[in-house]
Amino acid sequence: MLTITWDEDTCFHSGDCCSLLPKVFKEENEKIVIDASQATEDAIRDAVGRCPSGALKVEG
């Protein structure tokens, strides 16, 4: 199982993750809600790798 973490102190809310995978990454009340079941592992790793702030990390 893939675990994705989000560091709110590092995030500057560029919105790239939400634009790339809107079913996985959703912004609610200035926090990112993540549902990893909504995309493939490769797609999620790609989106996390594109995070300009480095606030997203993949574990597993």
N, CA, C and O atoms as a Tripos MOL2 file, in Angstrom:
@<TRIPOS>MOLECULE
protein
  240   239    60     0     0
PROTEIN
NO_CHARGES

@<TRIPOS>ATOM
      1 N           0.8460   -1.1920    0.0000 N.3       1 MET1
      2 CA          0.0000    0.0000    0.0000 C.3       1 MET1
      3 C           0.8840    1.2460    0.0000 C.2       1 MET1
      4 O           1.8350    1.3470    0.7760 O.2       1 MET1
      5 N           0.5700    2.1530   -0.8440 N.am      2 LEU2
      6 CA          1.3140    3.3980   -0.9860 C.3       2 LEU2
      7 C           0.8400    4.4020    0.0510 C.2       2 LEU2
      8 O          -0.3630    4.6000    0.2180 O.2       2 LEU2
      9 N           1.7700    5.0370    0.7480 N.am      3 THR3
     10 CA          1.4380    6.0790    1.7100 C.3       3 THR3
     11 C           2.0080    7.3950    1.2140 C.2       3 THR3
     12 O           3.1870    7.4790    0.8690 O.2       3 THR3
     13 N           1.1710    8.4200    1.1790 N.am      4 ILE4
     14 CA          1.5890    9.7470    0.7320 C.3       4 ILE4
     15 C           1.4540   10.6890    1.9170 C.2       4 ILE4
     16 O           0.4190   10.7200    2.5840 O.2       4 ILE4
     17 N           2.5030   11.4540    2.1730 N.am      5 THR5
     18 CA          2.4410   12.4300    3.2500 C.3       5 THR5
     19 C           2.5120   13.8310    2.6670 C.2       5 THR5
     20 O           3.0760   14.0470    1.5940 O.2       5 THR5
     21 N           1.9380   14.7650    3.3830 N.am      6 TRP6
     22 CA          1.9050   16.1700    2.9850 C.3       6 TRP6
     23 C           2.3780   17.0060    4.1560 C.2       6 TRP6
     24 O           1.8460   16.8900    5.2600 O.2       6 TRP6
     25 N           3.3810   17.8540    3.9210 N.am      7 ASP7
     26 CA          3.9260   18.7410    4.9540 C.3       7 ASP7
     27 C           3.3480   20.1290    4.7330 C.2       7 ASP7
     28 O           3.7700   20.8550    3.8340 O.2       7 ASP7
     29 N           2.3760   20.4890    5.5640 N.am      8 GLU8
     30 CA          1.6950   21.7680    5.3770 C.3       8 GLU8
     31 C           2.6130   22.9650    5.6090 C.2       8 GLU8
     32 O           2.3480   24.0440    5.0810 O.2       8 GLU8
     33 N           3.6800   22.8030    6.3820 N.am      9 ASP9
     34 CA          4.6070   23.9070    6.6160 C.3       9 ASP9
     35 C           5.4830   24.1870    5.3930 C.2       9 ASP9
     36 O           5.9710   25.3040    5.2200 O.2       9 ASP9
     37 N           5.6810   23.1810    4.5520 N.am     10 THR10
     38 CA          6.5010   23.3190    3.3520 C.3      10 THR10
     39 C           5.6620   23.7280    2.1470 C.2      10 THR10
     40 O           6.1550   24.4180    1.2550 O.2      10 THR10
     41 N           4.4170   23.3140    2.1130 N.am     11 CYS11
     42 CA          3.5320   23.5390    0.9640 C.3      11 CYS11
     43 C           3.2550   25.0260    0.7510 C.2      11 CYS11
     44 O           2.9500   25.7530    1.6960 O.2      11 CYS11
     45 N           3.3660   25.4670   -0.5100 N.am     12 PHE12
     46 CA          2.9650   26.8430   -0.8190 C.3      12 PHE12
     47 C           1.7620   26.8780   -1.7720 C.2      12 PHE12
     48 O           1.5240   27.8820   -2.4420 O.2      12 PHE12
     49 N           1.0270   25.7980   -1.8220 N.am     13 HIS13
     50 CA         -0.2630   25.7030   -2.5010 C.3      13 HIS13
     51 C          -0.2110   26.1250   -3.9680 C.2      13 HIS13
     52 O          -1.0220   26.9300   -4.4240 O.2      13 HIS13
     53 N           0.7570   25.5690   -4.6970 N.am     14 SER14
     54 CA          0.8260   25.8340   -6.1340 C.3      14 SER14
     55 C          -0.3550   25.1970   -6.8540 C.2      14 SER14
     56 O          -0.7710   25.6690   -7.9120 O.2      14 SER14
     57 N          -0.8920   24.1310   -6.2840 N.am     15 GLY15
     58 CA         -2.0430   23.4530   -6.8700 C.3      15 GLY15
     59 C          -1.7020   22.4390   -7.9440 C.2      15 GLY15
     60 O          -2.6000   21.8690   -8.5650 O.2      15 GLY15
     61 N          -0.4110   22.2040   -8.1730 N.am     16 ASP16
     62 CA         -0.0040   21.2580   -9.2160 C.3      16 ASP16
     63 C          -0.5810   19.8680   -8.9680 C.2      16 ASP16
     64 O          -1.0880   19.2370   -9.8950 O.2      16 ASP16
     65 N          -0.5110   19.3900   -7.7470 N.am     17 CYS17
     66 CA         -1.0070   18.0490   -7.4370 C.3      17 CYS17
     67 C          -2.5090   17.9500   -7.7050 C.2      17 CYS17
     68 O          -2.9810   16.9590   -8.2620 O.2      17 CYS17
     69 N          -3.2410   18.9630   -7.3130 N.am     18 CYS18
     70 CA         -4.6910   18.9680   -7.5140 C.3      18 CYS18
     71 C          -5.0440   19.0530   -8.9930 C.2      18 CYS18
     72 O          -6.0400   18.4750   -9.4260 O.2      18 CYS18
     73 N          -4.2500   19.7580   -9.7590 N.am     19 SER19
     74 CA         -4.4880   19.8600  -11.2020 C.3      19 SER19
     75 C          -4.1530   18.5540  -11.9130 C.2      19 SER19
     76 O          -4.8760   18.1230  -12.8120 O.2      19 SER19
     77 N          -3.0550   17.9290  -11.5030 N.am     20 LEU20
     78 CA         -2.6220   16.6900  -12.1480 C.3      20 LEU20
     79 C          -3.5300   15.5110  -11.8180 C.2      20 LEU20
     80 O          -3.8930   14.7420  -12.7080 O.2      20 LEU20
     81 N          -3.8950   15.3640  -10.5630 N.am     21 LEU21
     82 CA         -4.7190   14.2320  -10.1220 C.3      21 LEU21
     83 C          -5.8190   14.7250   -9.1720 C.2      21 LEU21
     84 O          -5.7230   14.5270   -7.9610 O.2      21 LEU21
     85 N          -6.8530   15.3600   -9.7130 N.am     22 PRO22
     86 CA         -7.8880   15.9380   -8.8490 C.3      22 PRO22
     87 C          -8.6970   14.9240   -8.0380 C.2      22 PRO22
     88 O          -9.3190   15.2910   -7.0410 O.2      22 PRO22
     89 N          -8.6960   13.6570   -8.4510 N.am     23 LYS23
     90 CA         -9.4010   12.6420   -7.6570 C.3      23 LYS23
     91 C          -8.5540   12.1530   -6.4870 C.2      23 LYS23
     92 O          -9.0770   11.5840   -5.5290 O.2      23 LYS23
     93 N          -7.2430   12.3780   -6.5680 N.am     24 VAL24
     94 CA         -6.3340   11.9500   -5.5030 C.3      24 VAL24
     95 C          -6.0780   13.0880   -4.5230 C.2      24 VAL24
     96 O          -6.1530   12.8970   -3.3090 O.2      24 VAL24
     97 N          -5.7750   14.2720   -5.0520 N.am     25 PHE25
     98 CA         -5.4080   15.4200   -4.2210 C.3      25 PHE25
     99 C          -6.5030   16.4760   -4.2830 C.2      25 PHE25
    100 O          -6.8430   16.9770   -5.3550 O.2      25 PHE25
    101 N          -7.0490   16.8080   -3.1120 N.am     26 LYS26
    102 CA         -8.0880   17.8330   -3.0280 C.3      26 LYS26
    103 C          -7.7070   18.8130   -1.9280 C.2      26 LYS26
    104 O          -7.2290   18.4140   -0.8660 O.2      26 LYS26
    105 N          -7.9220   20.0910   -2.1900 N.am     27 GLU27
    106 CA         -7.6600   21.0940   -1.1660 C.3      27 GLU27
    107 C          -8.9720   21.4350   -0.4720 C.2      27 GLU27
    108 O          -9.9460   21.8410   -1.1060 O.2      27 GLU27
    109 N          -8.9710   21.2630    0.8340 N.am     28 GLU28
    110 CA        -10.1250   21.5890    1.6610 C.3      28 GLU28
    111 C          -9.6480   22.3780    2.8690 C.2      28 GLU28
    112 O          -8.8370   21.8900    3.6570 O.2      28 GLU28
    113 N         -10.1450   23.5830    3.0110 N.am     29 ASN29
    114 CA         -9.7670   24.4490    4.1290 C.3      29 ASN29
    115 C          -8.2570   24.6130    4.2340 C.2      29 ASN29
    116 O          -7.6870   24.5310    5.3230 O.2      29 ASN29
    117 N          -7.6120   24.8460    3.0890 N.am     30 GLU30
    118 CA         -6.1690   25.0670    2.9870 C.3      30 GLU30
    119 C          -5.3360   23.8580    3.4220 C.2      30 GLU30
    120 O          -4.1610   24.0040    3.7580 O.2      30 GLU30
    121 N          -5.9360   22.6800    3.4170 N.am     31 LYS31
    122 CA         -5.2210   21.4360    3.7010 C.3      31 LYS31
    123 C          -5.4230   20.5080    2.5180 C.2      31 LYS31
    124 O          -6.4490   20.5750    1.8410 O.2      31 LYS31
    125 N          -4.4580   19.6470    2.2660 N.am     32 ILE32
    126 CA         -4.5590   18.6900    1.1850 C.3      32 ILE32
    127 C          -5.1190   17.3750    1.7250 C.2      32 ILE32
    128 O          -4.5830   16.8020    2.6740 O.2      32 ILE32
    129 N          -6.1880   16.9120    1.1160 N.am     33 VAL33
    130 CA         -6.7980   15.6300    1.4460 C.3      33 VAL33
    131 C          -6.3790   14.6660    0.3460 C.2      33 VAL33
    132 O          -6.5210   14.9760   -0.8370 O.2      33 VAL33
    133 N          -5.8670   13.5100    0.7220 N.am     34 ILE34
    134 CA         -5.2850   12.5700   -0.2370 C.3      34 ILE34
    135 C          -6.0330   11.2440   -0.2030 C.2      34 ILE34
    136 O          -6.2370   10.6560    0.8590 O.2      34 ILE34
    137 N          -6.4410   10.7790   -1.3980 N.am     35 ASP35
    138 CA         -7.0780    9.4700   -1.5410 C.3      35 ASP35
    139 C          -6.2980    8.6890   -2.5960 C.2      35 ASP35
    140 O          -6.5840    8.7820   -3.7900 O.2      35 ASP35
    141 N          -5.3210    7.9270   -2.1460 N.am     36 ALA36
    142 CA         -4.4180    7.2120   -3.0500 C.3      36 ALA36
    143 C          -5.0980    6.1040   -3.8410 C.2      36 ALA36
    144 O          -4.5070    5.5740   -4.7820 O.2      36 ALA36
    145 N          -6.3090    5.7470   -3.4870 N.am     37 SER37
    146 CA         -7.0100    4.6810   -4.2050 C.3      37 SER37
    147 C          -7.5570    5.1460   -5.5520 C.2      37 SER37
    148 O          -8.0830    4.3370   -6.3170 O.2      37 SER37
    149 N          -7.4410    6.4290   -5.8460 N.am     38 GLN38
    150 CA         -8.0580    6.9910   -7.0380 C.3      38 GLN38
    151 C          -7.1420    7.0950   -8.2520 C.2      38 GLN38
    152 O          -7.5320    7.6790   -9.2640 O.2      38 GLN38
    153 N          -5.9330    6.5410   -8.1740 N.am     39 ALA39
    154 CA         -5.0080    6.5780   -9.3120 C.3      39 ALA39
    155 C          -3.9770    5.4670   -9.1610 C.2      39 ALA39
    156 O          -3.8620    4.8440   -8.1060 O.2      39 ALA39
    157 N          -3.2390    5.2350  -10.2240 N.am     40 THR40
    158 CA         -2.1940    4.2130  -10.1770 C.3      40 THR40
    159 C          -1.0040    4.7220   -9.3720 C.2      40 THR40
    160 O          -0.8190    5.9260   -9.1930 O.2      40 THR40
    161 N          -0.2150    3.7880   -8.9000 N.am     41 GLU41
    162 CA          0.9890    4.1500   -8.1450 C.3      41 GLU41
    163 C           1.9250    4.9880   -9.0030 C.2      41 GLU41
    164 O           2.5050    5.9580   -8.5140 O.2      41 GLU41
    165 N           2.0810    4.6320  -10.2600 N.am     42 ASP42
    166 CA          2.9680    5.3960  -11.1460 C.3      42 ASP42
    167 C           2.4820    6.8290  -11.3190 C.2      42 ASP42
    168 O           3.2870    7.7600  -11.2960 O.2      42 ASP42
    169 N           1.1810    7.0170  -11.4900 N.am     43 ALA43
    170 CA          0.6240    8.3590  -11.6620 C.3      43 ALA43
    171 C           0.8250    9.1940  -10.4010 C.2      43 ALA43
    172 O           1.1470   10.3800  -10.4750 O.2      43 ALA43
    173 N           0.6350    8.5690   -9.2520 N.am     44 ILE44
    174 CA          0.8170    9.2820   -7.9800 C.3      44 ILE44
    175 C           2.2810    9.6530   -7.7880 C.2      44 ILE44
    176 O           2.5850   10.7840   -7.4070 O.2      44 ILE44
    177 N           3.1860    8.7220   -8.0450 N.am     45 ARG45
    178 CA          4.6170    9.0210   -7.9100 C.3      45 ARG45
    179 C           5.0330   10.1570   -8.8490 C.2      45 ARG45
    180 O           5.8490   11.0010   -8.4800 O.2      45 ARG45
    181 N           4.4780   10.1760  -10.0480 N.am     46 ASP46
    182 CA          4.7740   11.2440  -10.9950 C.3      46 ASP46
    183 C           4.2900   12.5930  -10.4630 C.2      46 ASP46
    184 O           5.0270   13.5780  -10.5060 O.2      46 ASP46
    185 N           3.0650   12.6400   -9.9670 N.am     47 ALA47
    186 CA          2.5140   13.8870   -9.4340 C.3      47 ALA47
    187 C           3.3020   14.3700   -8.2220 C.2      47 ALA47
    188 O           3.5910   15.5600   -8.0990 O.2      47 ALA47
    189 N           3.6490   13.4520   -7.3310 N.am     48 VAL48
    190 CA          4.4390   13.8220   -6.1500 C.3      48 VAL48
    191 C           5.8070   14.3530   -6.5740 C.2      48 VAL48
    192 O           6.3130   15.3110   -5.9890 O.2      48 VAL48
    193 N           6.3960   13.7390   -7.5790 N.am     49 GLY49
    194 CA          7.6940   14.1890   -8.0750 C.3      49 GLY49
    195 C           7.6570   15.5710   -8.7020 C.2      49 GLY49
    196 O           8.6890   16.2340   -8.8050 O.2      49 GLY49
    197 N           6.4840   16.0090   -9.1190 N.am     50 ARG50
    198 CA          6.3300   17.3330   -9.7320 C.3      50 ARG50
    199 C           6.0000   18.4300   -8.7220 C.2      50 ARG50
    200 O           5.8890   19.5990   -9.0940 O.2      50 ARG50
    201 N           5.8440   18.0710   -7.4620 N.am     51 CYS51
    202 CA          5.5050   19.0590   -6.4260 C.3      51 CYS51
    203 C           6.6590   20.0550   -6.3000 C.2      51 CYS51
    204 O           7.7560   19.6680   -5.8970 O.2      51 CYS51
    205 N           6.4340   21.3340   -6.6380 N.am     52 PRO52
    206 CA          7.5390   22.2840   -6.6420 C.3      52 PRO52
    207 C           8.0990   22.6110   -5.2540 C.2      52 PRO52
    208 O           9.2540   23.0220   -5.1390 O.2      52 PRO52
    209 N           7.3060   22.4370   -4.2130 N.am     53 SER53
    210 CA          7.7780   22.7520   -2.8700 C.3      53 SER53
    211 C           8.4130   21.5610   -2.1630 C.2      53 SER53
    212 O           9.1380   21.7300   -1.1820 O.2      53 SER53
    213 N           8.1390   20.3530   -2.6640 N.am     54 GLY54
    214 CA          8.6260   19.1550   -1.9960 C.3      54 GLY54
    215 C           7.7930   18.7700   -0.7890 C.2      54 GLY54
    216 O           8.2370   17.9840    0.0480 O.2      54 GLY54
    217 N           6.5920   19.3150   -0.6910 N.am     55 ALA55
    218 CA          5.7250   19.0490    0.4730 C.3      55 ALA55
    219 C           5.1210   17.6580    0.4500 C.2      55 ALA55
    220 O           4.7090   17.1420    1.4890 O.2      55 ALA55
    221 N           5.0640   17.0430   -0.7290 N.am     56 LEU56
    222 CA          4.5080   15.7010   -0.8460 C.3      56 LEU56
    223 C           5.6280   14.6750   -0.8880 C.2      56 LEU56
    224 O           6.6530   14.8840   -1.5370 O.2      56 LEU56
    225 N           5.4260   13.5690   -0.1920 N.am     57 LYS57
    226 CA          6.3970   12.4640   -0.1810 C.3      57 LYS57
    227 C           5.6500   11.1470   -0.3140 C.2      57 LYS57
    228 O           4.5220   11.0100    0.1580 O.2      57 LYS57
    229 N           6.2890   10.1790   -0.9620 N.am     58 VAL58
    230 CA          5.7210    8.8410   -1.0980 C.3      58 VAL58
    231 C           6.5300    7.8980   -0.2140 C.2      58 VAL58
    232 O           7.7600    7.8940   -0.2500 O.2      58 VAL58
    233 N           5.8250    7.1110    0.5690 N.am     59 GLU59
    234 CA          6.4560    6.0790    1.3950 C.3      59 GLU59
    235 C           5.8790    4.7490    0.9620 C.2      59 GLU59
    236 O           4.6650    4.5950    0.8300 O.2      59 GLU59
    237 N           6.7560    3.7970    0.7450 N.am     60 GLY60
    238 CA          6.2670    2.4720    0.3690 C.3      60 GLY60
    239 C           6.5950    2.1050   -1.0500 C.2      60 GLY60
    240 O           6.2440    1.0150   -1.5020 O.2      60 GLY60
@<TRIPOS>BOND
     1     1     2 1
     2     2     3 1
     3     3     4 2
     4     3     5 am
     5     5     6 1
     6     6     7 1
     7     7     8 2
     8     7     9 am
     9     9    10 1
    10    10    11 1
    11    11    12 2
    12    11    13 am
    13    13    14 1
    14    14    15 1
    15    15    16 2
    16    15    17 am
    17    17    18 1
    18    18    19 1
    19    19    20 2
    20    19    21 am
    21    21    22 1
    22    22    23 1
    23    23    24 2
    24    23    25 am
    25    25    26 1
    26    26    27 1
    27    27    28 2
    28    27    29 am
    29    29    30 1
    30    30    31 1
    31    31    32 2
    32    31    33 am
    33    33    34 1
    34    34    35 1
    35    35    36 2
    36    35    37 am
    37    37    38 1
    38    38    39 1
    39    39    40 2
    40    39    41 am
    41    41    42 1
    42    42    43 1
    43    43    44 2
    44    43    45 am
    45    45    46 1
    46    46    47 1
    47    47    48 2
    48    47    49 am
    49    49    50 1
    50    50    51 1
    51    51    52 2
    52    51    53 am
    53    53    54 1
    54    54    55 1
    55    55    56 2
    56    55    57 am
    57    57    58 1
    58    58    59 1
    59    59    60 2
    60    59    61 am
    61    61    62 1
    62    62    63 1
    63    63    64 2
    64    63    65 am
    65    65    66 1
    66    66    67 1
    67    67    68 2
    68    67    69 am
    69    69    70 1
    70    70    71 1
    71    71    72 2
    72    71    73 am
    73    73    74 1
    74    74    75 1
    75    75    76 2
    76    75    77 am
    77    77    78 1
    78    78    79 1
    79    79    80 2
    80    79    81 am
    81    81    82 1
    82    82    83 1
    83    83    84 2
    84    83    85 am
    85    85    86 1
    86    86    87 1
    87    87    88 2
    88    87    89 am
    89    89    90 1
    90    90    91 1
    91    91    92 2
    92    91    93 am
    93    93    94 1
    94    94    95 1
    95    95    96 2
    96    95    97 am
    97    97    98 1
    98    98    99 1
    99    99   100 2
   100    99   101 am
   101   101   102 1
   102   102   103 1
   103   103   104 2
   104   103   105 am
   105   105   106 1
   106   106   107 1
   107   107   108 2
   108   107   109 am
   109   109   110 1
   110   110   111 1
   111   111   112 2
   112   111   113 am
   113   113   114 1
   114   114   115 1
   115   115   116 2
   116   115   117 am
   117   117   118 1
   118   118   119 1
   119   119   120 2
   120   119   121 am
   121   121   122 1
   122   122   123 1
   123   123   124 2
   124   123   125 am
   125   125   126 1
   126   126   127 1
   127   127   128 2
   128   127   129 am
   129   129   130 1
   130   130   131 1
   131   131   132 2
   132   131   133 am
   133   133   134 1
   134   134   135 1
   135   135   136 2
   136   135   137 am
   137   137   138 1
   138   138   139 1
   139   139   140 2
   140   139   141 am
   141   141   142 1
   142   142   143 1
   143   143   144 2
   144   143   145 am
   145   145   146 1
   146   146   147 1
   147   147   148 2
   148   147   149 am
   149   149   150 1
   150   150   151 1
   151   151   152 2
   152   151   153 am
   153   153   154 1
   154   154   155 1
   155   155   156 2
   156   155   157 am
   157   157   158 1
   158   158   159 1
   159   159   160 2
   160   159   161 am
   161   161   162 1
   162   162   163 1
   163   163   164 2
   164   163   165 am
   165   165   166 1
   166   166   167 1
   167   167   168 2
   168   167   169 am
   169   169   170 1
   170   170   171 1
   171   171   172 2
   172   171   173 am
   173   173   174 1
   174   174   175 1
   175   175   176 2
   176   175   177 am
   177   177   178 1
   178   178   179 1
   179   179   180 2
   180   179   181 am
   181   181   182 1
   182   182   183 1
   183   183   184 2
   184   183   185 am
   185   185   186 1
   186   186   187 1
   187   187   188 2
   188   187   189 am
   189   189   190 1
   190   190   191 1
   191   191   192 2
   192   191   193 am
   193   193   194 1
   194   194   195 1
   195   195   196 2
   196   195   197 am
   197   197   198 1
   198   198   199 1
   199   199   200 2
   200   199   201 am
   201   201   202 1
   202   202   203 1
   203   203   204 2
   204   203   205 am
   205   205   206 1
   206   206   207 1
   207   207   208 2
   208   207   209 am
   209   209   210 1
   210   210   211 1
   211   211   212 2
   212   211   213 am
   213   213   214 1
   214   214   215 1
   215   215   216 2
   216   215   217 am
   217   217   218 1
   218   218   219 1
   219   219   220 2
   220   219   221 am
   221   221   222 1
   222   222   223 1
   223   223   224 2
   224   223   225 am
   225   225   226 1
   226   226   227 1
   227   227   228 2
   228   227   229 am
   229   229   230 1
   230   230   231 1
   231   231   232 2
   232   231   233 am
   233   233   234 1
   234   234   235 1
   235   235   236 2
   236   235   237 am
   237   237   238 1
   238   238   239 1
   239   239   240 2
@<TRIPOS>SUBSTRUCTURE
     1 MET1         2 RESIDUE 1 A MET
     2 LEU2         6 RESIDUE 1 A LEU
     3 THR3        10 RESIDUE 1 A THR
     4 ILE4        14 RESIDUE 1 A ILE
     5 THR5        18 RESIDUE 1 A THR
     6 TRP6        22 RESIDUE 1 A TRP
     7 ASP7        26 RESIDUE 1 A ASP
     8 GLU8        30 RESIDUE 1 A GLU
     9 ASP9        34 RESIDUE 1 A ASP
    10 THR10       38 RESIDUE 1 A THR
    11 CYS11       42 RESIDUE 1 A CYS
    12 PHE12       46 RESIDUE 1 A PHE
    13 HIS13       50 RESIDUE 1 A HIS
    14 SER14       54 RESIDUE 1 A SER
    15 GLY15       58 RESIDUE 1 A GLY
    16 ASP16       62 RESIDUE 1 A ASP
    17 CYS17       66 RESIDUE 1 A CYS
    18 CYS18       70 RESIDUE 1 A CYS
    19 SER19       74 RESIDUE 1 A SER
    20 LEU20       78 RESIDUE 1 A LEU
    21 LEU21       82 RESIDUE 1 A LEU
    22 PRO22       86 RESIDUE 1 A PRO
    23 LYS23       90 RESIDUE 1 A LYS
    24 VAL24       94 RESIDUE 1 A VAL
    25 PHE25       98 RESIDUE 1 A PHE
    26 LYS26      102 RESIDUE 1 A LYS
    27 GLU27      106 RESIDUE 1 A GLU
    28 GLU28      110 RESIDUE 1 A GLU
    29 ASN29      114 RESIDUE 1 A ASN
    30 GLU30      118 RESIDUE 1 A GLU
    31 LYS31      122 RESIDUE 1 A LYS
    32 ILE32      126 RESIDUE 1 A ILE
    33 VAL33      130 RESIDUE 1 A VAL
    34 ILE34      134 RESIDUE 1 A ILE
    35 ASP35      138 RESIDUE 1 A ASP
    36 ALA36      142 RESIDUE 1 A ALA
    37 SER37      146 RESIDUE 1 A SER
    38 GLN38      150 RESIDUE 1 A GLN
    39 ALA39      154 RESIDUE 1 A ALA
    40 THR40      158 RESIDUE 1 A THR
    41 GLU41      162 RESIDUE 1 A GLU
    42 ASP42      166 RESIDUE 1 A ASP
    43 ALA43      170 RESIDUE 1 A ALA
    44 ILE44      174 RESIDUE 1 A ILE
    45 ARG45      178 RESIDUE 1 A ARG
    46 ASP46      182 RESIDUE 1 A ASP
    47 ALA47      186 RESIDUE 1 A ALA
    48 VAL48      190 RESIDUE 1 A VAL
    49 GLY49      194 RESIDUE 1 A GLY
    50 ARG50      198 RESIDUE 1 A ARG
    51 CYS51      202 RESIDUE 1 A CYS
    52 PRO52      206 RESIDUE 1 A PRO
    53 SER53      210 RESIDUE 1 A SER
    54 GLY54      214 RESIDUE 1 A GLY
    55 ALA55      218 RESIDUE 1 A ALA
    56 LEU56      222 RESIDUE 1 A LEU
    57 LYS57      226 RESIDUE 1 A LYS
    58 VAL58      230 RESIDUE 1 A VAL
    59 GLU59      234 RESIDUE 1 A GLU
    60 GLY60      238 RESIDUE 1 A GLY
